[in-house]
Amino acid sequence: MDLLKRDLAPILDEAWEAIDNEARRVLKLNLAGRKLVDFNGPFGWEFAAVNLGRLELIRDQPVPGVSVGRRRVQPLIELRTPILLDTMELDSIARGADDPDLGPVVEAAEKIAHAEDNAIFNGYREAGIAGIIESSPYAPLEIPADGLHYPHAIVQAKELLREAGVSGPFALAAGPKAYNEISQGSEDGYPIRKRIEQQIIDGPIIWAPSIDGAVLLSIRGGDFELTVGQDLSIGYAYHERQNVELYLTESFTFRVLEPAAAIYLRHASELEV
């Protein structure tokens, strides 16, 4: 048995497989950041912090003539969100039901994916995590509401990165509004999205629901690091006669190693607020 305590859950193997597959499907769709940044791990539950390789000198000396430095680390955080499921509904999977109600699994996966991506792109100050957007040294660039004008804005962003010595390939993490505008736009019958991916950034456009606007970033490696202890997993909390409560969990932290490797693009209406 491990910390997830799955062996204690009154859940048949067929139901566990369905739960895990559904969570995996939703996470793959909603997780944007880990598709673009360096992934370090997973290292397991016992991994608690990232070594920053630096010392913080302590002013008070315990003994005259003896200096002390405290090693600096960045702690991992643990995320956990509950999943409440009906026991009879889970048993129906073993009876051959191919349409089980796994809505709570979907909801939990969407929530935890949003939490991870929000930390990566927007930061989580209370956890000591600086996000890509707030770390970028550039002023946000304006992007229009018309998808036809996205290529010009992305070319401008790309040139700013190159002038700062940041090489490609590049990728675009686009929030729901920006992603839809890019995907639906076309110029003389040629899709705007294909033009951007193939002719401008030489990389993917990723749907990133945690972003308002878009982020152009280098995916050359070495600029952004997601460190994972326990990777996304489903564990068992408790059960009653009719329900069983599971949870989706992970431990991670995120570091921006080169702030100049990303630039934020915002809609004009958002810039005016």
C-alpha positions as CSV (number, residue, x, y, z in Angstrom):
1,M,0.0,0.0,0.0
2,D,1.1,3.6,-0.7
3,L,-0.1,7.0,0.1
4,L,-2.9,6.8,-2.5
5,K,-4.4,3.8,-0.6
6,R,-6.2,2.6,-3.7
7,D,-6.3,-1.0,-2.4
8,L,-8.8,0.1,0.4
9,A,-11.4,1.4,-2.1
10,P,-14.4,-0.8,-2.8
11,I,-13.8,-0.3,-6.5
12,L,-13.4,-3.1,-9.1
13,D,-10.5,-3.2,-11.5
14,E,-12.8,-2.4,-14.4
15,A,-14.1,0.7,-12.7
16,W,-10.5,1.8,-11.8
17,E,-9.5,1.5,-15.4
18,A,-12.5,3.6,-16.6
19,I,-11.7,6.2,-13.9
20,D,-8.1,6.4,-14.8
21,N,-8.7,6.6,-18.5
22,E,-11.3,9.4,-18.2
23,A,-9.0,11.4,-16.0
24,R,-6.1,10.9,-18.4
25,R,-8.2,12.0,-21.4
26,V,-9.3,15.2,-19.7
27,L,-5.9,16.1,-18.4
28,K,-4.3,15.6,-21.8
29,L,-6.8,18.0,-23.2
30,N,-6.5,20.7,-20.6
31,L,-2.9,20.7,-19.5
32,A,-1.0,23.2,-21.7
33,G,2.1,24.2,-19.7
34,R,3.7,20.9,-19.5
35,K,3.5,20.5,-23.3
36,L,5.8,23.6,-23.7
37,V,8.2,23.7,-20.7
38,D,10.9,21.3,-19.5
39,F,9.5,18.4,-17.5
40,N,11.7,17.3,-14.6
41,G,10.6,14.2,-12.8
42,P,8.5,12.5,-11.5
43,F,10.5,11.9,-8.3
44,G,7.8,10.6,-6.0
45,W,6.2,11.7,-2.8
46,E,9.5,12.0,-0.8
47,F,10.9,14.7,-3.1
48,A,10.2,17.9,-1.3
49,A,12.2,20.8,-2.9
50,V,14.4,21.9,-5.7
51,N,18.0,22.8,-4.9
52,L,18.6,26.4,-6.1
53,G,22.4,26.0,-5.7
54,R,22.7,29.2,-3.6
55,L,23.4,30.2,0.0
56,E,21.7,32.7,2.2
57,L,24.2,34.0,4.7
58,I,23.0,34.2,8.3
59,R,24.3,37.3,10.0
60,D,24.5,35.9,13.6
61,Q,27.5,33.6,14.1
62,P,27.0,30.6,16.4
63,V,30.7,30.7,17.3
64,P,33.0,33.7,16.7
65,G,34.9,33.2,13.5
66,V,32.4,30.6,12.1
67,S,30.1,31.8,9.3
68,V,26.9,30.1,8.4
69,G,25.0,29.9,5.2
70,R,21.6,28.4,4.7
71,R,21.0,26.4,1.5
72,R,18.2,27.9,-0.6
73,V,15.6,25.6,-2.0
74,Q,12.2,25.9,-3.7
75,P,9.6,23.7,-2.0
76,L,7.1,21.7,-4.0
77,I,3.4,22.2,-3.4
78,E,0.7,19.4,-3.2
79,L,-2.6,19.8,-5.0
80,R,-5.6,17.7,-4.2
81,T,-9.2,17.9,-5.3
82,P,-12.0,15.5,-4.3
83,I,-14.0,13.1,-6.5
84,L,-17.3,11.8,-5.2
85,L,-18.7,8.8,-7.1
86,D,-21.8,6.6,-6.8
87,T,-20.8,3.1,-5.9
88,M,-23.7,1.4,-7.9
89,E,-22.7,3.5,-10.9
90,L,-19.1,2.2,-10.6
91,D,-20.3,-1.4,-10.3
92,S,-22.3,-1.0,-13.5
93,I,-19.0,-0.8,-15.3
94,A,-18.2,-4.4,-14.4
95,R,-21.6,-5.4,-15.6
96,G,-20.9,-4.1,-19.0
97,A,-22.2,-0.5,-18.9
98,D,-20.3,1.6,-21.5
99,D,-21.8,4.9,-20.5
100,P,-21.0,5.4,-16.8
101,D,-21.4,8.8,-15.2
102,L,-17.9,9.9,-14.5
103,G,-18.7,13.6,-14.4
104,P,-17.0,14.2,-11.1
105,V,-13.8,12.8,-12.5
106,V,-14.0,15.2,-15.5
107,E,-14.6,18.1,-13.1
108,A,-11.7,17.3,-10.8
109,A,-9.3,16.8,-13.8
110,E,-10.3,20.2,-15.2
111,K,-9.8,21.9,-11.9
112,I,-6.4,20.5,-11.1
113,A,-5.2,21.1,-14.7
114,H,-6.3,24.7,-14.3
115,A,-4.4,25.0,-11.0
116,E,-1.2,23.7,-12.5
117,D,-1.4,25.8,-15.6
118,N,-2.4,28.9,-13.6
119,A,0.8,28.5,-11.5
120,I,2.9,28.0,-14.7
121,F,1.6,31.0,-16.6
122,N,0.2,33.4,-14.0
123,G,2.3,32.4,-11.0
124,Y,1.3,31.5,-7.4
125,R,2.9,34.0,-5.0
126,E,1.8,32.2,-1.8
127,A,3.6,29.1,-3.0
128,G,6.7,31.0,-4.1
129,I,6.1,30.3,-7.8
130,A,6.7,33.1,-10.3
131,G,4.7,32.6,-13.6
132,I,5.9,33.0,-17.1
133,I,3.7,36.1,-17.8
134,E,4.6,38.1,-14.7
135,S,8.3,37.2,-15.1
136,S,8.5,38.5,-18.7
137,P,10.5,41.7,-18.9
138,Y,8.6,43.0,-22.0
139,A,5.5,45.2,-22.0
140,P,2.5,43.2,-23.2
141,L,1.8,43.5,-26.9
142,E,-1.6,44.3,-28.3
143,I,-3.4,41.8,-30.3
144,P,-6.6,42.7,-32.3
145,A,-10.0,41.0,-32.0
146,D,-9.7,40.1,-35.7
147,G,-7.9,36.8,-36.4
148,L,-6.6,38.2,-39.7
149,H,-4.2,40.5,-37.8
150,Y,-2.7,37.8,-35.5
151,P,0.2,37.0,-37.8
152,H,1.5,40.6,-37.6
153,A,1.3,40.7,-33.8
154,I,3.1,37.4,-33.5
155,V,5.8,38.4,-35.9
156,Q,6.4,41.5,-33.8
157,A,6.6,39.4,-30.6
158,K,9.0,37.0,-32.3
159,E,11.3,39.8,-33.3
160,L,11.4,41.2,-29.8
161,L,12.5,37.8,-28.5
162,R,15.1,37.4,-31.2
163,E,16.5,40.9,-30.5
164,A,16.9,39.8,-26.8
165,G,19.0,36.8,-28.0
166,V,16.3,34.2,-27.6
167,S,16.2,31.6,-30.4
168,G,13.4,29.3,-31.5
169,P,11.6,27.2,-32.2
170,F,8.7,29.1,-30.7
171,A,5.2,28.1,-29.6
172,L,2.1,30.0,-28.9
173,A,0.0,29.3,-25.8
174,A,-3.4,30.8,-26.6
175,G,-6.4,31.3,-24.3
176,P,-9.9,30.3,-25.4
177,K,-10.7,33.6,-27.1
178,A,-7.4,33.9,-28.9
179,Y,-7.4,30.2,-29.9
180,N,-10.8,30.4,-31.4
181,E,-10.0,33.6,-33.3
182,I,-6.8,32.1,-34.8
183,S,-8.5,28.8,-35.6
184,Q,-11.5,30.3,-37.4
185,G,-9.6,33.0,-39.3
186,S,-8.5,32.6,-42.9
187,E,-6.8,34.8,-45.5
188,D,-7.8,34.2,-49.2
189,G,-8.9,30.8,-48.1
190,Y,-5.7,29.9,-46.3
191,P,-6.1,29.1,-42.6
192,I,-4.5,31.7,-40.3
193,R,-3.5,29.0,-37.8
194,K,-1.5,27.0,-40.4
195,R,0.3,30.2,-41.6
196,I,1.3,31.0,-38.0
197,E,2.5,27.5,-37.2
198,Q,4.3,26.8,-40.5
199,Q,5.6,30.2,-41.6
200,I,6.1,32.2,-38.5
201,I,6.8,30.3,-35.3
202,D,7.8,26.8,-36.6
203,G,6.0,25.3,-33.6
204,P,2.6,24.5,-32.2
205,I,-0.4,26.6,-31.1
206,I,-1.6,25.1,-27.8
207,W,-5.0,25.7,-26.3
208,A,-4.4,27.1,-22.9
209,P,-7.6,27.8,-21.0
210,S,-5.8,29.4,-18.0
211,I,-4.6,32.3,-20.1
212,D,-6.3,35.5,-21.1
213,G,-4.8,36.4,-24.4
214,A,-1.7,34.5,-25.5
215,V,2.0,33.8,-24.7
216,L,4.7,33.4,-27.3
217,L,7.6,31.5,-25.8
218,S,10.7,29.7,-26.9
219,I,10.6,25.9,-26.7
220,R,14.4,25.5,-27.3
221,G,14.7,24.1,-23.7
222,G,16.4,25.4,-20.6
223,D,14.1,28.4,-20.0
224,F,11.2,27.1,-18.0
225,E,11.2,24.1,-15.7
226,L,8.3,22.1,-14.2
227,T,9.5,19.8,-11.5
228,V,7.2,17.1,-10.4
229,G,7.4,14.9,-7.3
230,Q,4.2,12.8,-7.4
231,D,2.7,13.0,-10.9
232,L,-1.0,13.3,-11.3
233,S,-2.7,10.3,-9.6
234,I,-6.0,9.3,-8.2
235,G,-6.2,8.1,-4.6
236,Y,-8.8,6.8,-2.1
237,A,-10.2,8.9,0.7
238,Y,-13.2,7.1,2.3
239,H,-16.5,5.4,1.4
240,E,-20.0,5.1,2.7
241,R,-22.8,2.8,1.7
242,Q,-23.7,4.7,-1.5
243,N,-20.7,6.8,-2.3
244,V,-16.9,6.6,-2.5
245,E,-14.7,9.6,-2.3
246,L,-11.5,9.6,-4.3
247,Y,-9.2,12.5,-5.0
248,L,-6.9,13.7,-7.8
249,T,-3.5,14.8,-6.6
250,E,0.1,15.8,-7.6
251,S,3.1,17.6,-6.2
252,F,5.1,20.1,-8.2
253,T,6.9,23.4,-8.4
254,F,7.8,25.6,-11.4
255,R,10.7,27.9,-12.1
256,V,11.4,30.5,-14.8
257,L,15.1,30.3,-15.6
258,E,15.1,32.8,-18.5
259,P,12.4,35.5,-18.1
260,A,13.2,37.0,-21.5
261,A,12.2,33.8,-23.3
262,A,8.5,34.6,-23.4
263,I,6.3,37.6,-24.2
264,Y,2.6,38.2,-23.3
265,L,0.0,39.3,-25.9
266,R,-3.3,40.8,-24.7
267,H,-6.4,42.0,-26.5
268,A,-6.7,45.8,-26.8
269,S,-9.8,45.8,-24.7
270,E,-7.9,44.1,-21.8
271,L,-5.0,46.6,-22.1
272,E,-7.4,49.5,-21.5
273,V,-8.8,48.1,-18.3
